[in-house]
Amino acid sequence: MLKNKHILIGVTGGIAAYKMPLVVREFKKAGADVKVVMSESAKEFVTPLTLSTLSGNEIVVGTFPDQNTNVLSASTWHIKLSQWADVMLIAPATAHTIAKLATGYADNAVTTLALAIRCQLVIVPTMDVDMWHHPATQENVVKLREMGCVIVPPETGELASGLTGEGRLPDVPIIVNTVKGVLRNAHRDLQGKKIVVTAGPTYEPIDPVRFIGNRSSGKMGFAIANAAAQRGSDVILVTGRVSLPTPRHVKRVDIESAAQMHRAVMKYSKNADAIIMAAAVADFTPAKPSHTKIKKERVHSTSFSLELTRTRDILLDLSEKKYHGILIGFALETENGIRNAQQKLGEKKLDFIVLNNPLQNGAGFGSDTNIVTIISKRGKIEKLKKMSKFDIANELLDRVAKNF
């Protein structure tokens, strides 16, 4: 996805700057051409030599780069780089840097370039929790968003100060995927489309304490919701219990049981242009869940029987109601995958079905990668190589966009 893309990275003087070599390396591994500019204070946390070695390009530090550079002239370096870049990423962006960007202040290499660029600007704020929540910082962030900048919010965790709270640099995959999304979605090919995505497991109650569930992490569905939102669509994400942050610009609807997911999908399917069922919905639910905890003392044998009934099939109900949008299902199979997926595709009148096998290396529950086969109602079978779930999400959405 990033092959031959020009990514310009601005590094400022925050402690999280030491992680930027990892970001540079990931972009390079994906085929991008990376150039880095640094503020003088950034050198206190990461060396220009490290970033130069990993990027394969010389580093610009300060407002007046070395006159002897082979690539840039000291008087017009910012113009040349601004015209070269497909996207500019500023990370870490300190509170000081954010204030400068919001007011158009250009006193170092990073802020000067931010004024000159014509491409999308992605900003990753990192700072201590109280600095992040200060009204001035929040006002500046709002202003930058209004100016069209993409803000990747800081994560919550232990900070350099010893405090715990918002302010940490997001994980490298989050930063990389955001930039990928910006580059891919320059034309926002799903603008104005309403897409319903389901994710995660369902929990079927046995009693107030116990439930029948599954190992779904929700990562695939959340990746689809994130990618669809970045491509301009109006996304409703119906999700079971997962430990994942809500993607930006996505409306999240939390559910627990298969029945709750059924009701939510039916509600939001009205006027939806596409429904993508990535959730692992239970096929069976306890027929008579107990309203009180089942005590082992009440069970007078060494075995315990639980009567189960079938849950309602959401995809089948949608097709029987003659849903007219694009309908996509997922099939998790450990044997006879293609045959079983094709059968499900036909029975439920799907436009596409995404097949995967959790036993494959790199495709298990909770993994950040997946290996899938996309089968269309026209009979086309496409086996994709192992890739990140975000990249798979965009592969799937490419096919959705072509069918609108």
C-alpha positions in Angstrom: 0.0 0.0 0.0 2.9 2.4 0.7 5.1 1.4 -2.1 6.8 4.6 -3.6 4.8 6.9 -1.3 6.6 9.9 0.0 6.2 10.2 3.8 7.7 13.2 5.6 8.1 12.9 9.3 8.6 15.8 11.7 10.1 14.9 15.1 9.9 17.3 18.0 11.5 17.3 21.5 9.4 15.0 23.5 10.5 11.8 25.3 8.5 9.7 22.9 10.9 10.7 20.1 13.0 7.7 21.0 10.3 5.5 19.5 10.4 7.2 16.1 13.0 4.9 14.6 10.4 2.1 14.9 7.9 4.2 13.0 10.5 5.0 10.3 11.4 1.3 10.0 7.8 0.2 9.6 7.2 2.7 6.8 10.4 1.6 5.0 9.4 -2.1 5.3 6.1 -1.2 3.6 7.9 0.3 0.7 7.7 4.0 1.4 10.3 6.7 0.8 10.8 8.4 4.1 12.4 11.8 4.9 12.8 13.2 8.4 13.0 16.7 9.8 13.8 17.4 13.4 13.6 20.3 15.8 16.8 21.1 17.7 15.3 19.8 20.9 14.4 16.4 19.3 18.2 15.7 19.1 18.1 15.4 22.9 16.0 12.2 22.6 17.0 10.6 19.3 20.0 11.1 17.1 19.9 12.3 13.5 22.3 9.5 12.6 19.8 6.9 13.8 17.0 8.3 11.7 19.2 8.9 8.7 20.4 5.3 8.8 16.9 3.9 9.0 15.3 6.2 6.5 18.1 6.1 4.0 18.0 9.9 3.6 19.7 12.8 5.2 18.0 14.6 8.1 17.1 18.2 8.2 17.6 19.8 11.6 16.8 23.4 12.4 15.6 26.2 10.2 18.8 26.6 8.4 20.1 23.2 7.2 23.8 22.5 6.3 24.7 24.6 3.2 26.7 21.6 1.9 23.7 19.2 1.7 23.6 17.3 -1.6 19.8 17.3 -1.8 18.4 20.6 -0.4 19.5 24.2 -0.8 19.4 26.1 2.5 17.1 28.8 1.2 14.3 26.6 -0.4 14.6 23.3 1.4 11.1 23.6 3.0 9.5 24.3 -0.4 11.1 21.4 -2.0 10.2 19.0 0.8 6.6 20.3 0.9 6.2 19.6 -2.8 7.8 16.2 -2.4 5.6 14.8 0.4 2.4 12.8 -0.1 1.7 13.1 3.7 3.4 14.7 6.7 3.4 13.1 10.1 4.4 15.1 13.2 5.2 12.7 16.0 5.7 13.2 18.8 3.9 16.6 18.8 4.5 18.4 22.1 2.1 20.9 23.7 4.5 23.6 22.6 4.5 22.3 19.0 0.7 22.0 18.9 0.4 25.6 20.1 2.8 26.8 17.3 0.9 24.8 14.7 -2.4 26.2 15.8 -1.2 29.8 15.5 1.0 29.4 12.4 4.3 30.0 14.2 7.3 28.8 12.2 10.5 28.8 14.2 12.0 25.4 13.4 12.2 22.9 10.7 9.1 21.0 11.7 6.7 24.0 12.1 8.1 25.7 9.0 7.3 22.7 6.9 3.9 22.4 8.4 3.0 25.8 7.0 4.4 25.0 3.6 3.0 21.6 2.9 0.1 21.0 0.5 -0.5 17.5 1.6 -2.5 16.1 4.6 -1.0 16.7 8.0 -1.2 14.0 10.6 -0.4 15.1 14.2 0.3 12.7 17.1 0.2 14.7 20.4 2.2 13.3 23.4 2.7 15.0 26.7 1.9 14.7 30.4 -1.7 14.1 31.3 -2.3 17.6 32.8 -0.8 19.3 29.9 -3.0 17.3 27.5 -6.1 18.2 29.4 -5.2 21.9 29.8 -7.9 24.1 28.1 -5.4 25.8 26.0 -4.1 22.5 24.6 -7.6 21.2 23.9 -8.5 24.5 22.2 -5.5 24.2 20.0 -6.3 20.6 19.1 -9.9 21.6 18.2 -8.5 24.4 16.0 -6.1 22.0 14.2 -8.9 19.6 13.5 -11.0 22.5 12.1 -8.1 23.3 9.9 -8.3 19.8 8.4 -5.4 18.1 10.3 -5.8 14.5 11.3 -5.2 14.1 15.1 -4.2 10.8 16.5 -5.1 11.1 20.2 -2.7 10.0 22.8 -3.1 6.7 24.6 -3.7 6.1 28.3 -1.0 4.6 30.4 2.1 5.2 32.6 3.9 8.4 31.6 7.5 9.5 31.9 6.5 11.6 34.9 5.4 8.5 36.8 1.7 9.6 36.5 -0.9 7.5 34.8 -3.3 9.0 32.2 -3.6 10.2 28.7 -0.5 11.4 27.0 1.4 8.3 25.7 2.5 7.9 22.1 0.1 5.4 20.5 1.4 2.0 19.4 3.4 2.0 16.2 0.7 0.1 14.2 -1.9 2.7 15.1 0.3 5.5 13.7 1.2 3.6 10.6 -2.4 2.5 9.9 -3.6 6.1 10.3 -1.1 7.3 7.7 -2.0 4.4 5.4 -5.6 5.4 5.7 -4.9 9.0 4.9 -2.9 8.0 1.8 -5.5 5.5 0.6 -8.5 7.7 1.2 -7.3 10.8 -0.5 -10.4 10.5 -2.7 -12.7 9.3 0.1 -14.5 6.8 -2.2 -17.1 5.9 0.4 -18.1 9.5 1.1 -21.7 9.7 2.2 -22.3 5.9 2.3 -23.8 4.4 5.5 -22.1 1.2 6.5 -23.1 -1.1 9.4 -20.2 -3.2 10.8 -20.4 -5.9 13.5 -17.5 -7.0 15.6 -16.5 -9.1 18.6 -18.1 -12.0 20.4 -21.6 -12.4 21.9 -22.1 -13.6 25.4 -25.0 -15.9 26.0 -26.0 -15.9 29.7 -26.2 -19.1 31.7 -26.8 -17.2 34.9 -25.8 -13.7 36.2 -22.2 -14.8 36.5 -21.5 -17.4 33.7 -22.0 -17.2 30.0 -21.2 -19.0 26.7 -18.8 -17.0 24.6 -16.0 -17.2 22.1 -12.5 -16.0 21.6 -13.2 -13.2 19.1 -11.1 -10.1 19.9 -13.1 -7.8 17.6 -10.0 -6.6 15.8 -11.1 -7.5 12.3 -14.5 -5.7 12.7 -12.9 -2.6 14.3 -10.3 -2.5 11.5 -13.2 -2.5 8.9 -15.0 0.3 10.8 -11.8 2.4 11.1 -11.0 2.0 7.4 -14.5 2.7 6.3 -14.7 5.9 8.4 -11.3 7.0 7.0 -12.7 6.5 3.5 -15.6 8.9 4.3 -18.5 6.6 5.2 -21.0 7.0 8.0 -20.2 4.0 10.2 -22.3 2.3 12.8 -20.2 -0.3 14.7 -22.3 -2.9 16.6 -19.9 -4.7 18.9 -19.8 -7.3 21.7 -17.5 -6.9 24.7 -14.0 -6.1 23.6 -11.0 -4.1 24.9 -10.6 -1.9 21.9 -10.9 1.9 21.6 -13.6 3.3 19.3 -12.2 4.4 15.9 -12.5 8.1 15.2 -15.7 9.2 13.5 -17.4 5.9 14.2 -20.7 5.5 16.1 -20.4 2.6 18.5 -23.3 0.5 19.8 -22.4 -2.0 22.6 -24.3 -5.2 23.0 -23.8 -8.5 24.8 -26.0 -11.2 23.5 -26.9 -12.5 20.0 -30.4 -11.3 20.5 -29.2 -7.8 21.3 -27.0 -7.8 18.2 -29.9 -8.9 16.1 -32.1 -6.1 17.3 -29.3 -3.5 16.8 -28.4 -4.6 13.3 -32.1 -4.7 12.2 -32.5 -1.2 13.6 -29.5 0.3 11.8 -29.9 -1.7 8.6 -32.6 0.7 7.5 -31.1 2.9 4.7 -27.7 1.3 5.2 -25.7 1.0 1.9 -23.7 -2.0 3.2 -23.7 -4.4 6.2 -20.5 -6.2 7.0 -21.0 -9.0 9.6 -17.6 -9.6 11.1 -18.8 -10.5 14.6 -18.6 -14.0 15.9 -22.3 -14.4 16.8 -23.3 -17.4 18.9 -25.3 -20.1 17.1 -26.9 -21.3 20.3 -28.0 -19.7 23.6 -29.2 -21.2 26.9 -32.9 -21.9 26.7 -33.6 -21.0 30.3 -30.9 -18.8 31.8 -31.1 -18.7 35.6 -31.9 -15.4 37.2 -29.7 -16.3 40.2 -26.2 -17.9 40.3 -26.3 -21.6 39.9 -24.7 -23.0 43.0 -22.8 -26.3 42.7 -24.5 -27.4 45.9 -27.8 -27.4 44.0 -26.4 -29.8 41.4 -26.8 -33.3 42.9 -24.7 -35.2 40.3 -21.2 -35.0 38.8 -22.6 -33.8 35.5 -24.6 -30.8 34.5 -26.8 -30.5 31.4 -27.6 -27.2 29.7 -30.4 -27.0 27.2 -29.6 -24.7 24.2 -31.7 -23.2 21.5 -30.7 -21.7 18.2 -30.2 -18.0 18.0 -31.7 -16.0 15.1 -29.5 -15.9 12.0 -28.9 -12.2 11.4 -27.6 -12.5 7.8 -30.5 -14.9 6.9 -33.1 -12.6 8.3 -31.6 -9.6 6.4 -31.7 -11.6 3.1 -35.3 -12.8 3.8 -36.3 -9.2 4.4 -34.9 -8.4 1.0 -32.2 -6.1 2.2 -31.1 -4.2 -1.0 -27.7 -3.0 0.1 -24.3 -4.8 -0.1 -24.3 -7.7 2.3 -21.1 -9.3 3.5 -20.5 -12.2 5.8 -17.5 -13.9 7.4 -16.9 -17.7 7.6 -14.5 -19.1 10.1 -13.8 -22.7 9.0 -11.2 -25.3 10.0 -12.0 -27.7 7.2 -13.7 -27.7 3.8 -13.4 -24.0 4.0 -14.2 -23.0 0.3 -17.1 -25.4 0.0 -18.6 -24.3 3.3 -18.2 -20.6 2.6 -19.7 -20.9 -0.8 -22.7 -22.7 0.7 -23.2 -19.9 3.2 -22.8 -17.3 0.5 -25.6 -18.8 -1.5 -28.0 -19.7 1.3 -27.8 -16.2 2.7 -27.8 -14.4 -0.6 -24.5 -12.5 0.2 -22.6 -10.3 -2.1 -19.2 -11.4 -0.6 -18.1 -13.8 2.1 -14.7 -13.6 3.8 -13.2 -17.0 4.7 -10.5 -17.5 7.3 -9.0 -20.4 9.2 -8.0 -19.6 12.8 -5.6 -22.5 12.9 -3.3 -20.9 10.3 -0.2 -19.2 11.6 -0.9 -15.4 11.6 -4.6 -15.8 11.5 -5.6 -16.8 15.0 -7.9 -15.0 17.5 -6.4 -11.8 18.8 -3.8 -11.6 16.0 -3.1 -8.2 14.3 -2.8 -10.1 11.0 -5.1 -12.4 9.1 -5.1 -14.7 6.1 -8.4 -14.6 4.2 -10.1 -15.6 1.0 -12.7 -13.3 -0.5 -15.5 -15.1 -2.4 -18.0 -13.1 -4.5 -21.5 -14.0 -5.5 -20.3 -14.2 -9.1 -18.0 -17.1 -8.1 -14.7 -15.2 -8.0 -12.3 -16.6 -5.4 -9.4 -14.4 -4.3 -6.9 -15.7 -1.8 -5.0 -12.9 -0.1 -1.6 -13.2 1.5 -1.1 -12.6 5.2 -1.4 -9.0 6.0 -2.6 -6.7 8.7 -6.3 -6.7 9.5 -6.4 -3.0 8.5 -5.0 -3.8 5.1 -7.5 -6.6 4.7 -10.3 -4.2 5.7 -9.3 -1.9 2.9 -9.0 -4.8 0.4 -12.6 -5.7 1.3 -13.8 -2.1 1.1 -12.1 -1.7 -2.3 -14.6 -4.3 -3.6 -17.5 -2.7 -1.8 -16.7 0.7 -3.4 -16.7 -0.9 -6.9 -20.2 -2.3 -6.3 -21.8 1.0 -5.4 
